[in-house]
Amino acid sequence: MNWSGITVGYALSGSHCTFAEVMPEIKRFVDAGANVVPIVSNTIMTTDTRFGKSDDWQSQLKAITGNDLISTIVQAEPLGPSKLLDVLVIAPCTGNTTSRLANAITDSAVLMAAKAQMRNGRPLVLAISTNDGLGLNAANIAKLLVAKHIYFVPFGQDNPVQKPNSLVARMDLVLEACEAALQGKQLQPLLVERH
């Protein structure tokens, strides 16, 4: 697919352990010719973890995309009326973000961007990363699986023995899932083995 002229919203929520895994995927979009607009949750703007410092992740996102971060609801709100994004991917999409999205709660830049995308009837792609995907959050994932214009990056259990409820998307399939979503299709198979 030719990504030239396509604007990708790339939103990250707080699954810090997957940030190193998704940064090369963001670069794949840029290398393919897409304009990538980075959108981040508050936790990325404020939280240092053992997986990296907030400032470093912010700098890396700006360097890869060449664009400023959208980090507030006020900054994300114009995405709806402007119809800027051809496709929006949330990768990683935490259980918290999944839950809020499934229950129409808009309290972050990431969720405002998602709401704007759904308002415009444009594809929203979710790459889940949650320790509770087969627990209480399974109901929220199910609600989103049947929602119009919402697609998933194929996912599976990342550690069935020690974390039997945990689900994580194959982050290396984000670009392919977005390509399918732009054609109105769910990338298959949806459920994959992930070890």
C-alpha positions in Angstrom: 0.0 0.0 0.0 1.2 3.5 -0.7 1.1 5.5 2.5 2.1 8.8 0.9 -0.6 11.4 1.6 -2.2 9.4 4.4 -2.3 10.8 7.9 -2.0 8.3 10.7 -2.9 9.2 14.2 -0.6 7.1 16.5 -1.9 7.1 20.1 -0.1 5.6 23.0 -1.6 4.9 26.4 0.2 3.8 29.5 1.5 0.3 28.9 5.1 1.4 29.4 6.5 -2.1 29.0 5.5 -2.1 25.3 6.8 1.4 24.3 10.2 0.0 23.1 8.2 -2.5 21.0 6.0 0.1 19.3 8.6 2.8 18.5 9.9 0.8 15.5 6.3 0.3 14.3 5.7 4.1 14.3 8.9 4.5 12.2 7.5 1.9 9.7 4.6 4.3 9.0 7.0 7.2 8.6 9.3 5.2 6.3 6.3 4.1 4.2 5.5 7.8 3.6 2.7 8.4 6.1 2.3 11.6 8.1 2.2 10.4 11.7 0.5 12.5 14.3 1.6 11.4 17.8 -1.2 11.4 20.5 -0.3 10.5 24.1 -2.0 9.9 27.4 -1.1 11.9 30.5 1.0 9.0 31.9 3.4 9.3 29.0 3.8 13.0 29.7 4.3 12.6 33.5 5.6 9.1 34.4 9.1 7.7 34.6 9.2 4.0 34.9 11.8 1.2 34.8 11.0 1.0 31.1 12.2 4.6 30.4 11.8 8.3 31.3 8.9 10.4 30.2 11.1 13.0 28.6 13.0 10.4 26.6 9.8 8.8 25.2 8.4 12.3 24.3 11.7 13.2 22.5 11.8 9.9 20.7 8.2 10.3 19.4 8.9 13.9 18.2 12.1 12.7 16.5 10.5 9.8 14.7 7.3 11.6 13.5 8.6 15.1 13.1 5.4 16.4 14.7 4.5 17.8 18.1 2.7 15.6 20.6 -1.0 16.0 21.1 -1.3 15.5 24.9 -4.5 17.3 26.0 -8.2 17.0 25.3 -8.1 20.6 24.1 -5.4 19.8 21.5 -7.2 16.6 20.4 -10.7 18.0 20.1 -10.1 19.7 16.6 -9.3 16.3 15.1 -13.0 15.7 14.7 -14.0 18.8 12.8 -10.8 18.9 10.8 -11.1 15.2 9.8 -7.3 15.2 9.9 -6.7 11.5 10.5 -7.3 8.9 7.9 -6.7 6.1 10.4 -6.1 6.2 14.2 -4.3 3.5 16.0 -4.0 3.2 19.8 -1.0 1.0 20.4 -0.6 0.1 23.2 -4.2 0.3 24.2 -4.4 -0.5 27.9 -7.2 -2.2 29.7 -8.1 1.2 31.3 -8.3 2.8 27.8 -10.3 -0.1 26.5 -12.7 0.1 29.4 -13.2 3.9 29.0 -13.6 3.7 25.2 -16.2 0.9 25.6 -18.2 2.9 28.1 -18.0 6.3 26.2 -15.7 8.0 28.7 -13.6 10.8 27.1 -11.1 12.0 29.7 -7.8 12.1 27.8 -6.3 13.2 24.5 -6.2 9.6 23.4 -9.9 9.0 24.1 -10.9 12.4 22.6 -9.0 11.4 19.4 -10.8 8.1 19.4 -14.2 9.8 19.8 -13.3 12.2 17.0 -12.4 9.3 14.7 -15.6 7.4 15.5 -17.6 10.6 14.9 -16.1 10.8 11.4 -16.8 7.2 10.6 -13.1 6.5 10.0 -11.1 3.5 11.1 -10.0 3.1 14.7 -7.4 0.3 15.3 -6.7 -1.0 18.8 -3.6 -2.9 19.8 -4.5 -4.1 23.3 -2.1 -4.6 26.1 -3.8 -5.5 29.3 -3.3 -7.9 32.2 -7.1 -8.1 32.5 -8.2 -9.0 28.9 -9.7 -12.3 29.9 -10.9 -11.0 33.2 -13.4 -8.2 33.8 -12.1 -6.3 30.8 -13.2 -9.2 28.5 -16.7 -7.6 28.4 -15.3 -4.3 27.2 -13.2 -5.9 24.5 -16.3 -7.8 23.3 -18.2 -4.5 23.1 -15.5 -3.0 20.9 -15.1 -6.1 18.7 -18.7 -5.6 17.4 -18.5 -1.8 17.1 -18.6 -0.2 13.7 -15.3 1.2 12.4 -13.3 -0.4 15.2 -10.6 -2.9 14.3 -8.1 -4.8 16.3 -4.4 -5.7 15.8 -4.3 -9.5 16.2 -3.8 -10.4 19.8 -3.2 -13.4 22.1 -2.2 -14.5 25.6 1.4 -13.3 26.3 2.0 -15.4 29.4 -0.8 -17.9 29.9 0.8 -19.7 32.9 1.8 -16.8 35.1 -0.7 -14.2 33.8 -3.7 -16.2 32.4 -5.9 -13.1 31.9 -3.3 -11.1 30.1 -3.7 -10.2 26.4 -1.3 -8.4 24.2 -1.5 -7.5 20.5 1.2 -8.5 18.0 2.7 -5.0 17.8 4.6 -6.0 14.7 1.3 -6.2 12.8 0.1 -2.6 13.6 0.8 -1.3 10.1 -0.8 -4.3 8.4 -3.9 -4.0 10.7 -4.2 -0.3 9.7 -3.9 -1.1 6.1 -6.7 -3.7 6.3 -8.8 -1.2 8.4 -8.5 1.4 5.7 -10.1 -1.2 3.3 -12.9 -1.8 5.9 -11.5 -5.2 6.9 -10.3 -6.9 10.1 -6.8 -8.3 9.7 -7.1 -12.1 10.2 -6.5 -14.2 12.1 -7.6 -12.0 15.0 -6.6 -14.5 17.7 -3.0 -15.5 17.5 -0.5 -17.3 19.6 2.0 -15.0 21.2 4.9 -16.3 23.1 
